Amino acid sequence: MANIKSAKKRILVNRTKAERNKAIRSSVKTAVKKVRAAIEANDKPAASAALTAATSIIDKAETKGVYHKNTASRKISRLAQAVNKMA
């Protein structure tokens, strides 16, 4: 354990930020799973609705600095491609 006051604070701040990032990543994964499930069920309207929600969540994660800009774009692009491939 750190002895210096600023080092102790850093540990606490880093822990808080890590928990926040973990929660945001988890919500992104859940949103992506919902889109994938709708695709598997071959339900185009539900997949489109889930894609809209997932896109919003991924964009928010990017804005908060949890995901890099290109990573977020790649995730959105691949999901949109999968939805558009549905008949």
Biopython code that builds the backbone (N, CA, C, O; Angstrom):
import numpy as np
from Bio.PDB.StructureBuilder import StructureBuilder

atoms = [
    (1, "MET", "N", (0.836, -1.189, 0.000)),
    (1, "MET", "CA", (0.000, 0.000, 0.000)),
    (1, "MET", "C", (0.879, 1.250, 0.000)),
    (1, "MET", "O", (1.936, 1.283, 0.630)),
    (2, "ALA", "N", (0.431, 2.251, -0.701)),
    (2, "ALA", "CA", (1.186, 3.494, -0.808)),
    (2, "ALA", "C", (1.172, 4.257, 0.516)),
    (2, "ALA", "O", (0.224, 4.165, 1.296)),
    (3, "ASN", "N", (2.247, 5.012, 0.750)),
    (3, "ASN", "CA", (2.342, 5.819, 1.969)),
    (3, "ASN", "C", (2.033, 7.286, 1.697)),
    (3, "ASN", "O", (1.586, 8.006, 2.590)),
    (4, "ILE", "N", (2.268, 7.725, 0.480)),
    (4, "ILE", "CA", (2.098, 9.134, 0.134)),
    (4, "ILE", "C", (0.619, 9.411, -0.140)),
    (4, "ILE", "O", (-0.077, 8.614, -0.769)),
    (5, "LYS", "N", (0.162, 10.561, 0.349)),
    (5, "LYS", "CA", (-1.258, 10.910, 0.252)),
    (5, "LYS", "C", (-1.738, 10.933, -1.197)),
    (5, "LYS", "O", (-2.809, 10.405, -1.500)),
    (6, "SER", "N", (-0.970, 11.530, -2.083)),
    (6, "SER", "CA", (-1.390, 11.636, -3.489)),
    (6, "SER", "C", (-1.449, 10.257, -4.153)),
    (6, "SER", "O", (-2.296, 10.014, -5.012)),
    (7, "ALA", "N", (-0.556, 9.366, -3.757)),
    (7, "ALA", "CA", (-0.553, 8.007, -4.305)),
    (7, "ALA", "C", (-1.793, 7.235, -3.836)),
    (7, "ALA", "O", (-2.385, 6.464, -4.592)),
    (8, "LYS", "N", (-2.168, 7.460, -2.574)),
    (8, "LYS", "CA", (-3.383, 6.826, -2.046)),
    (8, "LYS", "C", (-4.612, 7.312, -2.810)),
    (8, "LYS", "O", (-5.504, 6.533, -3.146)),
    (9, "LYS", "N", (-4.636, 8.628, -3.078)),
    (9, "LYS", "CA", (-5.762, 9.196, -3.818)),
    (9, "LYS", "C", (-5.813, 8.615, -5.229)),
    (9, "LYS", "O", (-6.890, 8.275, -5.719)),
    (10, "ARG", "N", (-4.678, 8.500, -5.873)),
    (10, "ARG", "CA", (-4.599, 7.934, -7.221)),
    (10, "ARG", "C", (-5.183, 6.528, -7.251)),
    (10, "ARG", "O", (-5.912, 6.177, -8.179)),
    (11, "ILE", "N", (-4.870, 5.730, -6.252)),
    (11, "ILE", "CA", (-5.382, 4.354, -6.174)),
    (11, "ILE", "C", (-6.914, 4.381, -6.119)),
    (11, "ILE", "O", (-7.581, 3.618, -6.817)),
    (12, "LEU", "N", (-7.460, 5.267, -5.283)),
    (12, "LEU", "CA", (-8.917, 5.362, -5.161)),
    (12, "LEU", "C", (-9.563, 5.848, -6.455)),
    (12, "LEU", "O", (-10.576, 5.302, -6.890)),
    (13, "VAL", "N", (-8.977, 6.871, -7.064)),
    (13, "VAL", "CA", (-9.524, 7.427, -8.297)),
    (13, "VAL", "C", (-9.464, 6.397, -9.424)),
    (13, "VAL", "O", (-10.419, 6.241, -10.186)),
    (14, "ASN", "N", (-8.340, 5.700, -9.520)),
    (14, "ASN", "CA", (-8.202, 4.679, -10.561)),
    (14, "ASN", "C", (-9.210, 3.552, -10.379)),
    (14, "ASN", "O", (-9.764, 3.049, -11.356)),
    (15, "ARG", "N", (-9.448, 3.158, -9.144)),
    (15, "ARG", "CA", (-10.421, 2.106, -8.863)),
    (15, "ARG", "C", (-11.823, 2.553, -9.292)),
    (15, "ARG", "O", (-12.571, 1.790, -9.904)),
    (16, "THR", "N", (-12.162, 3.800, -8.961)),
    (16, "THR", "CA", (-13.478, 4.349, -9.319)),
    (16, "THR", "C", (-13.650, 4.371, -10.835)),
    (16, "THR", "O", (-14.690, 3.963, -11.353)),
    (17, "LYS", "N", (-12.629, 4.847, -11.543)),
    (17, "LYS", "CA", (-12.700, 4.931, -13.002)),
    (17, "LYS", "C", (-12.767, 3.543, -13.637)),
    (17, "LYS", "O", (-13.467, 3.342, -14.629)),
    (18, "ALA", "N", (-12.038, 2.591, -13.064)),
    (18, "ALA", "CA", (-12.056, 1.228, -13.595)),
    (18, "ALA", "C", (-13.443, 0.614, -13.453)),
    (18, "ALA", "O", (-13.917, -0.069, -14.360)),
    (19, "GLU", "N", (-14.098, 0.855, -12.311)),
    (19, "GLU", "CA", (-15.454, 0.343, -12.097)),
    (19, "GLU", "C", (-16.434, 0.970, -13.078)),
    (19, "GLU", "O", (-17.315, 0.290, -13.603)),
    (20, "ARG", "N", (-16.279, 2.269, -13.324)),
    (20, "ARG", "CA", (-17.148, 2.975, -14.261)),
    (20, "ARG", "C", (-16.967, 2.414, -15.670)),
    (20, "ARG", "O", (-17.940, 2.131, -16.368)),
    (21, "ASN", "N", (-15.703, 2.259, -16.077)),
    (21, "ASN", "CA", (-15.414, 1.716, -17.409)),
    (21, "ASN", "C", (-15.960, 0.311, -17.567)),
    (21, "ASN", "O", (-16.474, -0.050, -18.626)),
    (22, "LYS", "N", (-15.847, -0.480, -16.510)),
    (22, "LYS", "CA", (-16.337, -1.858, -16.535)),
    (22, "LYS", "C", (-17.851, -1.888, -16.734)),
    (22, "LYS", "O", (-18.367, -2.709, -17.493)),
    (23, "ALA", "N", (-18.555, -0.994, -16.053)),
    (23, "ALA", "CA", (-20.016, -0.928, -16.173)),
    (23, "ALA", "C", (-20.414, -0.514, -17.589)),
    (23, "ALA", "O", (-21.363, -1.060, -18.152)),
    (24, "ILE", "N", (-19.703, 0.437, -18.158)),
    (24, "ILE", "CA", (-20.018, 0.910, -19.508)),
    (24, "ILE", "C", (-19.747, -0.193, -20.525)),
    (24, "ILE", "O", (-20.559, -0.426, -21.421)),
    (25, "ARG", "N", (-18.598, -0.879, -20.389)),
    (25, "ARG", "CA", (-18.263, -1.985, -21.297)),
    (25, "ARG", "C", (-19.320, -3.078, -21.218)),
    (25, "ARG", "O", (-19.703, -3.660, -22.233)),
    (26, "SER", "N", (-19.785, -3.350, -20.004)),
    (26, "SER", "CA", (-20.804, -4.375, -19.802)),
    (26, "SER", "C", (-22.098, -4.001, -20.511)),
    (26, "SER", "O", (-22.735, -4.852, -21.132)),
    (27, "SER", "N", (-22.490, -2.735, -20.424)),
    (27, "SER", "CA", (-23.725, -2.303, -21.083)),
    (27, "SER", "C", (-23.597, -2.394, -22.600)),
    (27, "SER", "O", (-24.569, -2.703, -23.290)),
    (28, "VAL", "N", (-22.395, -2.124, -23.122)),
    (28, "VAL", "CA", (-22.163, -2.250, -24.566)),
    (28, "VAL", "C", (-22.300, -3.717, -24.982)),
    (28, "VAL", "O", (-22.940, -4.026, -25.987)),
    (29, "LYS", "N", (-21.699, -4.609, -24.208)),
    (29, "LYS", "CA", (-21.772, -6.040, -24.528)),
    (29, "LYS", "C", (-23.216, -6.529, -24.513)),
    (29, "LYS", "O", (-23.620, -7.312, -25.372)),
    (30, "THR", "N", (-23.995, -6.065, -23.533)),
    (30, "THR", "CA", (-25.398, -6.457, -23.442)),
    (30, "THR", "C", (-26.167, -5.985, -24.667)),
    (30, "THR", "O", (-26.969, -6.731, -25.230)),
    (31, "ALA", "N", (-25.921, -4.743, -25.078)),
    (31, "ALA", "CA", (-26.615, -4.183, -26.250)),
    (31, "ALA", "C", (-26.256, -4.966, -27.508)),
    (31, "ALA", "O", (-27.120, -5.241, -28.341)),
    (32, "VAL", "N", (-24.992, -5.321, -27.643)),
    (32, "VAL", "CA", (-24.535, -6.088, -28.817)),
    (32, "VAL", "C", (-25.180, -7.476, -28.808)),
    (32, "VAL", "O", (-25.582, -7.982, -29.856)),
    (33, "LYS", "N", (-25.280, -8.093, -27.622)),
    (33, "LYS", "CA", (-25.911, -9.411, -27.516)),
    (33, "LYS", "C", (-27.372, -9.355, -27.945)),
    (33, "LYS", "O", (-27.867, -10.286, -28.581)),
    (34, "LYS", "N", (-28.067, -8.268, -27.602)),
    (34, "LYS", "CA", (-29.471, -8.121, -27.988)),
    (34, "LYS", "C", (-29.609, -8.046, -29.505)),
    (34, "LYS", "O", (-30.529, -8.628, -30.079)),
    (35, "VAL", "N", (-28.692, -7.327, -30.153)),
    (35, "VAL", "CA", (-28.725, -7.239, -31.621)),
    (35, "VAL", "C", (-28.460, -8.612, -32.221)),
    (35, "VAL", "O", (-29.178, -9.048, -33.121)),
    (36, "ARG", "N", (-27.431, -9.295, -31.728)),
    (36, "ARG", "CA", (-27.084, -10.629, -32.240)),
    (36, "ARG", "C", (-28.246, -11.615, -32.047)),
    (36, "ARG", "O", (-28.525, -12.430, -32.926)),
    (37, "ALA", "N", (-28.913, -11.536, -30.904)),
    (37, "ALA", "CA", (-30.041, -12.434, -30.630)),
    (37, "ALA", "C", (-31.172, -12.187, -31.615)),
    (37, "ALA", "O", (-31.791, -13.133, -32.102)),
    (38, "ALA", "N", (-31.448, -10.917, -31.913)),
    (38, "ALA", "CA", (-32.497, -10.581, -32.873)),
    (38, "ALA", "C", (-32.135, -11.076, -34.275)),
    (38, "ALA", "O", (-33.004, -11.508, -35.032)),
    (39, "ILE", "N", (-30.850, -11.009, -34.610)),
    (39, "ILE", "CA", (-30.385, -11.502, -35.916)),
    (39, "ILE", "C", (-30.562, -13.020, -35.990)),
    (39, "ILE", "O", (-31.029, -13.559, -36.994)),
    (40, "GLU", "N", (-30.179, -13.692, -34.904)),
    (40, "GLU", "CA", (-30.319, -15.149, -34.853)),
    (40, "GLU", "C", (-31.783, -15.566, -34.971)),
    (40, "GLU", "O", (-32.098, -16.584, -35.588)),
    (41, "ALA", "N", (-32.677, -14.773, -34.374)),
    (41, "ALA", "CA", (-34.107, -15.080, -34.414)),
    (41, "ALA", "C", (-34.729, -14.675, -35.753)),
    (41, "ALA", "O", (-35.901, -14.944, -36.015)),
    (42, "ASN", "N", (-33.921, -14.026, -36.593)),
    (42, "ASN", "CA", (-34.360, -13.585, -37.931)),
    (42, "ASN", "C", (-35.525, -12.590, -37.827)),
    (42, "ASN", "O", (-36.475, -12.632, -38.610)),
    (43, "ASP", "N", (-35.421, -11.702, -36.844)),
    (43, "ASP", "CA", (-36.455, -10.695, -36.595)),
    (43, "ASP", "C", (-35.906, -9.319, -36.977)),
    (43, "ASP", "O", (-35.290, -8.634, -36.161)),
    (44, "LYS", "N", (-36.139, -8.930, -38.223)),
    (44, "LYS", "CA", (-35.574, -7.685, -38.765)),
    (44, "LYS", "C", (-35.997, -6.426, -37.988)),
    (44, "LYS", "O", (-35.133, -5.614, -37.659)),
    (45, "PRO", "N", (-37.283, -6.234, -37.685)),
    (45, "PRO", "CA", (-37.668, -5.018, -36.939)),
    (45, "PRO", "C", (-37.012, -4.929, -35.555)),
    (45, "PRO", "O", (-36.562, -3.860, -35.143)),
    (46, "ALA", "N", (-36.963, -6.048, -34.850)),
    (46, "ALA", "CA", (-36.336, -6.050, -33.526)),
    (46, "ALA", "C", (-34.840, -5.796, -33.645)),
    (46, "ALA", "O", (-34.256, -5.094, -32.820)),
    (47, "ALA", "N", (-34.215, -6.377, -34.685)),
    (47, "ALA", "CA", (-32.778, -6.185, -34.898)),
    (47, "ALA", "C", (-32.476, -4.717, -35.191)),
    (47, "ALA", "O", (-31.491, -4.168, -34.696)),
    (48, "SER", "N", (-33.325, -4.089, -35.994)),
    (48, "SER", "CA", (-33.126, -2.671, -36.323)),
    (48, "SER", "C", (-33.274, -1.794, -35.080)),
    (48, "SER", "O", (-32.494, -0.865, -34.869)),
    (49, "ALA", "N", (-34.277, -2.097, -34.266)),
    (49, "ALA", "CA", (-34.485, -1.334, -33.028)),
    (49, "ALA", "C", (-33.317, -1.532, -32.067)),
    (49, "ALA", "O", (-32.835, -0.580, -31.451)),
    (50, "ALA", "N", (-32.871, -2.776, -31.948)),
    (50, "ALA", "CA", (-31.744, -3.076, -31.062)),
    (50, "ALA", "C", (-30.467, -2.428, -31.579)),
    (50, "ALA", "O", (-29.631, -1.988, -30.790)),
    (51, "LEU", "N", (-30.311, -2.369, -32.902)),
    (51, "LEU", "CA", (-29.130, -1.739, -33.502)),
    (51, "LEU", "C", (-29.096, -0.251, -33.169)),
    (51, "LEU", "O", (-28.038, 0.294, -32.850)),
    (52, "THR", "N", (-30.245, 0.400, -33.241)),
    (52, "THR", "CA", (-30.317, 1.833, -32.916)),
    (52, "THR", "C", (-29.901, 2.078, -31.468)),
    (52, "THR", "O", (-29.138, 2.998, -31.175)),
    (53, "ALA", "N", (-30.410, 1.247, -30.575)),
    (53, "ALA", "CA", (-30.070, 1.382, -29.157)),
    (53, "ALA", "C", (-28.591, 1.097, -28.922)),
    (53, "ALA", "O", (-27.929, 1.815, -28.172)),
    (54, "ALA", "N", (-28.073, 0.053, -29.561)),
    (54, "ALA", "CA", (-26.671, -0.327, -29.391)),
    (54, "ALA", "C", (-25.745, 0.764, -29.923)),
    (54, "ALA", "O", (-24.719, 1.070, -29.315)),
    (55, "THR", "N", (-26.115, 1.348, -31.058)),
    (55, "THR", "CA", (-25.308, 2.418, -31.645)),
    (55, "THR", "C", (-25.194, 3.587, -30.672)),
    (55, "THR", "O", (-24.115, 4.150, -30.485)),
    (56, "SER", "N", (-26.306, 3.940, -30.062)),
    (56, "SER", "CA", (-26.319, 5.043, -29.094)),
    (56, "SER", "C", (-25.408, 4.732, -27.902)),
    (56, "SER", "O", (-24.632, 5.582, -27.466)),
    (57, "ILE", "N", (-25.510, 3.521, -27.390)),
    (57, "ILE", "CA", (-24.713, 3.126, -26.221)),
    (57, "ILE", "C", (-23.219, 3.107, -26.564)),
    (57, "ILE", "O", (-22.389, 3.555, -25.773)),
    (58, "ILE", "N", (-22.888, 2.588, -27.741)),
    (58, "ILE", "CA", (-21.483, 2.527, -28.152)),
    (58, "ILE", "C", (-20.926, 3.937, -28.348)),
    (58, "ILE", "O", (-19.792, 4.216, -27.959)),
    (59, "ASP", "N", (-21.715, 4.822, -28.947)),
    (59, "ASP", "CA", (-21.279, 6.211, -29.135)),
    (59, "ASP", "C", (-21.039, 6.899, -27.791)),
    (59, "ASP", "O", (-20.081, 7.659, -27.644)),
    (60, "LYS", "N", (-21.903, 6.635, -26.816)),
    (60, "LYS", "CA", (-21.722, 7.232, -25.493)),
    (60, "LYS", "C", (-20.442, 6.707, -24.839)),
    (60, "LYS", "O", (-19.717, 7.458, -24.187)),
    (61, "ALA", "N", (-20.173, 5.410, -25.021)),
    (61, "ALA", "CA", (-18.955, 4.822, -24.463)),
    (61, "ALA", "C", (-17.719, 5.459, -25.093)),
    (61, "ALA", "O", (-16.713, 5.683, -24.420)),
    (62, "GLU", "N", (-17.805, 5.745, -26.389)),
    (62, "GLU", "CA", (-16.690, 6.407, -27.084)),
    (62, "GLU", "C", (-16.496, 7.820, -26.536)),
    (62, "GLU", "O", (-15.368, 8.247, -26.291)),
    (63, "THR", "N", (-17.597, 8.539, -26.347)),
    (63, "THR", "CA", (-17.543, 9.911, -25.837)),
    (63, "THR", "C", (-16.910, 9.959, -24.451)),
    (63, "THR", "O", (-16.176, 10.894, -24.132)),
    (64, "LYS", "N", (-17.192, 8.960, -23.636)),
    (64, "LYS", "CA", (-16.655, 8.918, -22.275)),
    (64, "LYS", "C", (-15.218, 8.400, -22.238)),
    (64, "LYS", "O", (-14.598, 8.361, -21.175)),
    (65, "GLY", "N", (-14.689, 8.003, -23.394)),
    (65, "GLY", "CA", (-13.295, 7.580, -23.457)),
    (65, "GLY", "C", (-13.075, 6.126, -23.101)),
    (65, "GLY", "O", (-11.938, 5.715, -22.870)),
    (66, "VAL", "N", (-14.140, 5.336, -23.051)),
    (66, "VAL", "CA", (-13.993, 3.920, -22.719)),
    (66, "VAL", "C", (-13.494, 3.154, -23.936)),
    (66, "VAL", "O", (-12.672, 2.245, -23.815)),
    (67, "TYR", "N", (-14.000, 3.529, -25.114)),
    (67, "TYR", "CA", (-13.566, 2.911, -26.369)),
    (67, "TYR", "C", (-12.893, 3.954, -27.249)),
    (67, "TYR", "O", (-13.268, 5.127, -27.231)),
    (68, "HIS", "N", (-11.903, 3.526, -28.015)),
    (68, "HIS", "CA", (-11.265, 4.391, -28.999)),
    (68, "HIS", "C", (-12.260, 4.643, -30.129)),
    (68, "HIS", "O", (-13.150, 3.831, -30.384)),
    (69, "LYS", "N", (-12.095, 5.767, -30.793)),
    (69, "LYS", "CA", (-13.003, 6.174, -31.867)),
    (69, "LYS", "C", (-13.133, 5.095, -32.939)),
    (69, "LYS", "O", (-14.244, 4.779, -33.365)),
    (70, "ASN", "N", (-12.021, 4.533, -33.373)),
    (70, "ASN", "CA", (-12.043, 3.521, -34.443)),
    (70, "ASN", "C", (-12.677, 2.219, -33.973)),
    (70, "ASN", "O", (-13.357, 1.541, -34.743)),
    (71, "THR", "N", (-12.454, 1.872, -32.711)),
    (71, "THR", "CA", (-13.048, 0.651, -32.161)),
    (71, "THR", "C", (-14.561, 0.771, -32.145)),
    (71, "THR", "O", (-15.271, -0.160, -32.526)),
    (72, "ALA", "N", (-15.048, 1.919, -31.701)),
    (72, "ALA", "CA", (-16.493, 2.146, -31.652)),
    (72, "ALA", "C", (-17.081, 2.102, -33.062)),
    (72, "ALA", "O", (-18.127, 1.491, -33.284)),
    (73, "SER", "N", (-16.408, 2.747, -34.007)),
    (73, "SER", "CA", (-16.884, 2.761, -35.391)),
    (73, "SER", "C", (-16.918, 1.346, -35.969)),
    (73, "SER", "O", (-17.858, 0.976, -36.672)),
    (74, "ARG", "N", (-15.889, 0.565, -35.666)),
    (74, "ARG", "CA", (-15.819, -0.803, -36.165)),
    (74, "ARG", "C", (-16.964, -1.653, -35.605)),
    (74, "ARG", "O", (-17.596, -2.413, -36.338)),
    (75, "LYS", "N", (-17.226, -1.517, -34.302)),
    (75, "LYS", "CA", (-18.312, -2.280, -33.688)),
    (75, "LYS", "C", (-19.655, -1.925, -34.323)),
    (75, "LYS", "O", (-20.441, -2.811, -34.658)),
    (76, "ILE", "N", (-19.913, -0.637, -34.486)),
    (76, "ILE", "CA", (-21.179, -0.179, -35.068)),
    (76, "ILE", "C", (-21.300, -0.673, -36.505)),
    (76, "ILE", "O", (-22.356, -1.146, -36.923)),
    (77, "SER", "N", (-20.212, -0.557, -37.250)),
    (77, "SER", "CA", (-20.215, -0.950, -38.658)),
    (77, "SER", "C", (-20.510, -2.437, -38.817)),
    (77, "SER", "O", (-21.303, -2.827, -39.674)),
    (78, "ARG", "N", (-19.884, -3.255, -38.007)),
    (78, "ARG", "CA", (-20.090, -4.706, -38.123)),
    (78, "ARG", "C", (-21.506, -5.102, -37.729)),
    (78, "ARG", "O", (-22.093, -5.997, -38.337)),
    (79, "LEU", "N", (-22.051, -4.446, -36.723)),
    (79, "LEU", "CA", (-23.426, -4.724, -36.337)),
    (79, "LEU", "C", (-24.396, -4.313, -37.443)),
    (79, "LEU", "O", (-25.317, -5.055, -37.784)),
    (80, "ALA", "N", (-24.179, -3.126, -37.995)),
    (80, "ALA", "CA", (-25.053, -2.626, -39.058)),
    (80, "ALA", "C", (-24.982, -3.539, -40.285)),
    (80, "ALA", "O", (-25.998, -3.812, -40.924)),
    (81, "GLN", "N", (-23.790, -4.000, -40.603)),
    (81, "GLN", "CA", (-23.603, -4.928, -41.732)),
    (81, "GLN", "C", (-24.392, -6.216, -41.502)),
    (81, "GLN", "O", (-25.062, -6.715, -42.406)),
    (82, "ALA", "N", (-24.306, -6.741, -40.293)),
    (82, "ALA", "CA", (-25.001, -7.977, -39.970)),
    (82, "ALA", "C", (-26.515, -7.807, -40.087)),
    (82, "ALA", "O", (-27.208, -8.697, -40.579)),
    (83, "VAL", "N", (-27.024, -6.657, -39.630)),
    (83, "VAL", "CA", (-28.466, -6.392, -39.712)),
    (83, "VAL", "C", (-28.881, -6.218, -41.169)),
    (83, "VAL", "O", (-29.929, -6.717, -41.579)),
    (84, "ASN", "N", (-28.072, -5.518, -41.947)),
    (84, "ASN", "CA", (-28.413, -5.262, -43.350)),
    (84, "ASN", "C", (-28.359, -6.531, -44.205)),
    (84, "ASN", "O", (-29.028, -6.613, -45.235)),
    (85, "LYS", "N", (-27.568, -7.518, -43.780)),
    (85, "LYS", "CA", (-27.476, -8.777, -44.528)),
    (85, "LYS", "C", (-28.732, -9.631, -44.383)),
    (85, "LYS", "O", (-28.968, -10.550, -45.168)),
    (86, "MET", "N", (-29.541, -9.311, -43.360)),
    (86, "MET", "CA", (-30.773, -10.069, -43.160)),
    (86, "MET", "C", (-31.711, -9.824, -44.359)),
    (86, "MET", "O", (-31.728, -8.736, -44.933)),
    (87, "ALA", "N", (-32.468, -10.832, -44.714)),
    (87, "ALA", "CA", (-33.336, -10.716, -45.892)),
    (87, "ALA", "C", (-34.488, -9.768, -45.723)),
    (87, "ALA", "O", (-35.283, -9.590, -46.646)),
]
sb = StructureBuilder()
sb.init_structure("model")
sb.init_model(0)
sb.init_chain("A")
sb.init_seg("    ")
for serial, (resi, resn, name, xyz) in enumerate(atoms, 1):
    if name == "N":
        sb.init_residue(resn, " ", resi, " ")
    sb.init_atom(name, np.array(xyz, "f"), 0.0, 1.0, " ", f" {name:<3s}", serial, name[0])
structure = sb.get_structure()
